[in-house]
């Protein structure tokens, strides 16, 4: 398990489903203010841990951050892992959404499709995942036709471009 996963899973296991939305909102708020300067300050060995914690407390008060999220940030600072925050963001976001029974889905099609067809695709994906979908629809003419679906780390490539690439690979391999 990577360092990132260790901290992300620790926070996720401490958060129950009723707190997940608030923590998710806090994650988004903190991401918007997490500048290079803030990262340098919180990572600096010259600045005392007390001063770093005081700043985090101030930020937490101004942004109305949940105590568990604040404690998570303090742990990252205390153990010198705050520089990994941006990498933790995506994984933590996914886990918090899952706790709420939701999942983000990227759906790519070659051109505008009928709403009815899009709803059929979304319904099939919803049944497959058993989760409420947060769909992101993209149009990419390069896929030629079909649909490309990405759910977290799982990809379903039902595109003509994907089929042709597979066919080419099989022909070249003999």
C-alpha positions as CSV (number, residue, x, y, z in Angstrom):
1,X,0.0,0.0,0.0
2,X,1.4,3.3,-1.0
3,X,1.8,6.3,1.4
4,X,-1.0,8.0,-0.4
5,X,-3.4,5.1,0.1
6,X,-2.5,4.7,3.7
7,X,-3.6,8.3,4.6
8,X,-6.6,8.3,2.3
9,X,-7.9,5.0,3.6
10,X,-7.3,6.2,7.2
11,X,-9.5,9.2,6.7
12,X,-12.1,7.3,4.7
13,X,-12.4,4.7,7.4
14,X,-12.9,7.4,10.0
15,X,-15.7,9.0,8.1
16,X,-19.2,7.6,8.1
17,X,-21.7,8.0,5.2
18,X,-23.4,10.9,6.9
19,X,-20.2,12.9,7.1
20,X,-18.9,12.0,3.6
21,X,-20.6,14.9,1.9
22,X,-19.2,17.5,4.3
23,X,-15.7,16.0,4.1
24,X,-16.1,16.0,0.3
25,X,-17.0,19.7,0.3
26,X,-14.1,20.4,2.6
27,X,-11.7,18.6,0.3
28,X,-12.9,20.8,-2.6
29,X,-12.6,24.0,-0.5
30,X,-9.1,23.1,0.6
31,X,-8.0,22.2,-2.9
32,X,-9.0,25.7,-4.1
33,X,-6.7,27.4,-1.6
34,X,-3.8,24.8,-1.6
35,X,-1.3,27.1,-3.4
36,X,2.4,26.5,-4.0
37,X,3.1,29.0,-1.2
38,X,0.8,27.2,1.3
39,X,2.4,23.9,0.3
40,X,5.9,25.3,0.9
41,X,4.9,26.8,4.2
42,X,3.4,23.6,5.5
43,X,6.3,21.5,4.2
44,X,9.1,23.8,5.5
45,X,11.4,22.3,8.2
46,X,12.2,25.9,9.4
47,X,8.6,26.6,10.5
48,X,7.5,25.1,13.7
49,X,4.8,22.4,13.8
50,X,2.8,24.7,16.2
51,X,2.8,27.6,13.7
52,X,1.7,25.2,10.9
53,X,-1.1,23.8,13.1
54,X,-2.1,27.4,14.0
55,X,-2.4,28.3,10.3
56,X,-4.4,25.1,9.6
57,X,-6.8,26.0,12.5
58,X,-7.2,29.5,11.1
59,X,-8.0,28.0,7.7
60,X,-10.3,25.5,9.2
61,X,-12.2,28.2,11.0
62,X,-12.5,30.4,7.9
63,X,-13.6,27.6,5.6
64,X,-15.7,25.8,8.3
65,X,-13.8,22.6,7.9
66,X,-14.9,19.4,9.6
67,X,-12.8,18.4,12.6
68,X,-11.9,15.0,11.0
69,X,-10.7,16.7,7.8
70,X,-8.6,19.2,9.9
71,X,-7.1,16.3,11.8
72,X,-6.3,14.6,8.5
73,X,-4.5,17.8,7.3
74,X,-2.6,18.0,10.6
75,X,-1.4,14.4,10.2
76,X,-0.2,15.1,6.7
77,X,1.8,18.1,8.0
78,X,3.1,16.4,11.1
79,X,4.5,13.4,9.1
80,X,5.7,15.5,6.1
81,X,3.1,14.2,3.6
82,X,1.2,17.4,2.8
83,X,3.1,17.6,-0.4
84,X,1.2,14.6,-1.6
85,X,-2.2,16.3,-1.1
86,X,-2.8,16.8,-4.8
87,X,-2.2,13.2,-5.5
88,X,-4.4,12.1,-2.6
89,X,-7.2,14.4,-3.8
90,X,-8.6,12.2,-6.6
91,X,-8.5,8.9,-4.6
92,X,-10.1,10.5,-1.6
93,X,-12.8,12.1,-3.7
94,X,-13.6,8.7,-5.3
95,X,-13.8,6.9,-1.9
96,X,-16.0,9.6,-0.4
97,X,-18.3,9.5,-3.4
98,X,-18.5,5.7,-3.0
99,X,-19.4,6.1,0.6
100,X,-22.4,8.1,-0.6
101,X,-23.3,5.4,-3.2
102,X,-22.1,7.5,-6.1
103,X,-19.4,7.1,-8.8
104,X,-18.0,9.4,-11.4
105,X,-18.2,8.0,-15.0
106,X,-16.5,9.4,-18.1
107,X,-18.6,8.6,-21.2
108,X,-17.0,9.4,-24.5
109,X,-18.9,9.2,-27.8
110,X,-17.9,10.2,-31.3
111,X,-20.7,12.7,-31.9
112,X,-23.8,14.1,-30.3
113,X,-26.2,11.3,-29.5
114,X,-29.9,11.3,-28.7
115,X,-30.8,11.8,-25.1
116,X,-32.7,8.5,-25.2
117,X,-29.5,6.6,-26.2
118,X,-27.4,8.4,-23.6
119,X,-30.0,7.5,-20.9
120,X,-29.8,3.8,-22.0
121,X,-26.0,3.9,-21.6
122,X,-26.2,5.6,-18.2
123,X,-28.9,3.1,-17.0
124,X,-26.8,0.1,-18.1
125,X,-23.7,1.6,-16.3
126,X,-25.8,2.3,-13.2
127,X,-27.1,-1.3,-13.1
128,X,-23.5,-2.5,-13.6
129,X,-22.1,-0.4,-10.8
130,X,-25.1,-0.4,-8.5
131,X,-24.3,3.3,-7.8
132,X,-25.7,6.7,-8.6
133,X,-23.8,8.1,-11.5
134,X,-22.1,11.4,-11.8
135,X,-21.6,11.3,-15.6
136,X,-19.2,13.4,-17.6
137,X,-20.0,13.3,-21.3
138,X,-17.3,14.0,-23.9
139,X,-17.4,14.1,-27.6
140,X,-14.3,12.8,-29.4
141,X,-14.7,12.3,-33.2
142,X,-11.4,10.3,-33.2
143,X,-13.1,7.3,-31.7
144,X,-15.1,7.1,-34.9
145,X,-18.1,5.4,-33.4
146,X,-19.3,3.4,-30.4
147,X,-18.7,4.4,-26.7
148,X,-15.8,4.6,-24.3
149,X,-16.6,4.4,-20.6
150,X,-14.2,4.9,-17.7
151,X,-15.3,4.2,-14.2
152,X,-12.4,4.9,-11.7
153,X,-9.7,2.6,-13.0
154,X,-11.9,0.4,-15.2
155,X,-12.2,1.1,-18.9
156,X,-14.8,-0.3,-21.3
157,X,-13.7,0.4,-24.9
158,X,-16.6,-0.3,-27.2
159,X,-15.3,2.1,-29.9
160,X,-14.6,1.5,-33.5
161,X,-11.2,2.9,-33.1
162,X,-10.5,0.5,-30.2
163,X,-11.8,-2.4,-32.3
164,X,-9.6,-1.4,-35.3
165,X,-6.5,-1.1,-33.0
166,X,-7.2,-4.6,-31.5
167,X,-7.6,-6.0,-35.0
168,X,-4.4,-4.4,-36.2
169,X,-2.5,-5.7,-33.2
170,X,-3.8,-9.3,-33.8
171,X,-2.8,-9.1,-37.5
172,X,0.7,-7.8,-36.7
173,X,1.2,-10.6,-34.0
174,X,0.1,-13.2,-36.6
